Amino acid sequence: MNAHTKGIWSGLVSFANAGTVEGAAKELHRTVTDYMPWFSQRDPFGLLSDEFFPVNWKAAAAEYQSPVQTLLRWLCSPKSDVDADTGTVIHPRDSLQAQGFAFLHEHAMHVGGIQFEEVPYVEEPKPNAPSEEVARHQESMKFWTSIGKIKDDSPLGAFAITRRYKDLADPICDFICAELQKFRDGEYEQPVPIFACPHCTKFVMPKRIGKKKFCSDCSNKARAEQYREKAPLDEAGDYQWLYRLERENPRVRGMKLKNPKNKKRIGDIKQRQLQHHSARCQRLIEKLKL
Ligand SMILES: [Zn+2]
């Protein structure tokens, strides 16, 4: 999967995860324009002449965030799974099929045929220019030289291959259809490179597929949980060990304390005490002057 495709997937994940309409609008805008710069909409003019085309990203984000979440959840849910409580086989993908497929189908039907659009020459933006302007400039440099001459490396010259779309859900569904086709053609091992965290239901795009199970927040929480569960076990063992040492006659104890293995154990216990204070262990550490 190339960087461009990865960028679109991670943009869709951010759009679906966004907690506010403003955030969702920003992610939708970034995903659609940064990565699909020259798409055109049937009505009225298309992004190529965007001064005539006031896109209401907030309205689009409010309208499409929830159906895109359902669509992604459908695509990344497993075909079958075993219910942990009852042991019965369930089919999570089937339960989302009707809604997910309907949305994908509706918008894929809006996608018009290929057409050529002449890409305008976009001058290098000033420093601090909005990222959208920078992206348009960079994209235009695929077609034009820096002094405004059409590049002659492609037979198509300054013409970009675009499609006509009716609304902002269309490029998303078009992209997903193309990705599902790549999966069917054997280019990918999984239909989609994302998953939904089973704890918090947020979408995650892992660096490598199959490596991660939870989002980073939930993995951190799970790690902290594990530590809390393990800490009392260590504490009991440490206390027993210190207790036996304290009961030892002073000469034997002196010899034991010189043993490197025991020295290490004392170091480990002290380290654990820093993270997880235990009054009874602390008392013995003080008594033994460790
Ligand atoms: Zn999570």
Residues whose N, C-alpha, C, O or C-beta is under 5 A from the ligand:
A	BS01	ZN	C197 H199 C200 C215 C218
